[in-house]
Amino acid sequence: MSKSEKQPDAGGYLVLARKYRSAAFDEVVGQQHVAQTLANAIKAGRIAHAYLFTGTRGVGKTTMARILAKALNCLSTDGPTAEPCNKCDACLAIARGDDIDVVEMDGASNRGIEEVRQLRSNTVFRPARCRFKIYYIDEVHQLTKDAFNALLKTLEEPPPHVKFIFATTEAEKLPATILSRCQRFDFRSIPAKQIAEHLARLCESEKVQADEGAIFRIARAAAGSMRDGLSLLDQVIAAGAGKVAEQDVLELLGTADDERSLSVARAIADGDPAAALSAFAGLIEAGSSIGSALGGLCETMRNMMLARVGGQAADLIELGEVQKKAVIELAGRFSLPALTQAVAMLSNVAYKVRTSSIARPLAEAVVVRLAAADKFVDPVSLIERIETMESGAPAQGGSARPATGAFAPPAARQGQAFQPRQTPAPPQAQGARQAGQVQSAQTAQPPQARQPQPPAKQLSTAEKQQIQADPAVKNALGLFGGQVIDVRAEEDNPKDDQAD
Ligand SMILES: [Zn+2]
């Protein structure tokens, strides 16, 4: 924050987005790729005459344009510098957006040919005190066709003292003739984690007490836009009388809180529909709409899915450290197929309730369905899966795994938690039995394992490989995600019906 614009308004309170607007290339959050390239180009003296900044709203386009303008025009050095001083008259005026040589225009309100003609006739004049006359046109895609044509003439042969910086949220609306004459920089949506870190630093500078959960809530709601994050933070600070508490954020946003969503998920993991329903009711009583309660639960399931996938996927979980830990812990009680299915089901119902007059029953049905998953079989997806395999396409890992047991209490679940006895054996499994009996690995300790069985023959690795290579066995294993653990003679136990 050292170099940021901290000068307060004469009027008193300055909104955070303005007070803490980044003032140097290395301060811009989330756009290092742009900042670095621009700084290097300036150091190398390779300065283009037109730049195009594209990206969604609030990601730093105007901030970057002002830093670039300062870098080009800073009066503290003899030429352009990658490190403008932020103290000279030019730097200060550019930061305020009212420098005489840096003209900021809004493409939406200056979209006609007259405005562009005016601009063109002004470009012949040399800058008043700086090196360059810089035109910054925001939302440039709003210009009319005639205006673009007029602009093009200037872009084709710009006077050496003129630079253009265009910004747009919709680059695809720009004519190719304009695009081809600009150096283009694509600004990225800023990850919630980076927004959160920035907001936390600001709270520290502002001596505002903020909980981590609240900061992450704001950062997620900002959806990639630092400006939105800062505006929300402003609002919450104002509402909370100088404190940032998660409850205030939830009230402001009307979204479900993570802790309550997590208790619904816990009840689902326990296989306890009554507890799940009551926790879900708690979400709604706390002020969430049905849709956002489902959305919150869906997000919790998604986070657990990411945790279950592991590796770098866990970095995508946008939560504070404490909540992240709780989510990762709970994720261990679900199988990956169960979590992917839960995400799909919840997002599906969340979409439906938006237009439904029976939103709450629908929502409650899906919660019960998830918590009592061991009582449901999903025959449609099972049939689809079998058909896919019959058509010769490679089996997709678990996508159509039956719901049976997927959410069963943890003691009943091992890995993918398929409970074979509740599902009719599909044709492939019958085939598999002929090739030697296969037990799925997840059911290494199923109840039926205790029934009298013919003595198992210990298999060598080569034998296992040979059995596993059989197409029928492959299909059966692909269907249930199992592996061959032993083989028994079919004729010894003809009534055995455990071809999983
Ligand atoms: Zn300066």
Residues whose N, C-alpha, C, O or C-beta is under 5 A from the ligand:
A	BS01	ZN	C74 L75 S76 P84 C85 N86 K87 C88 C91
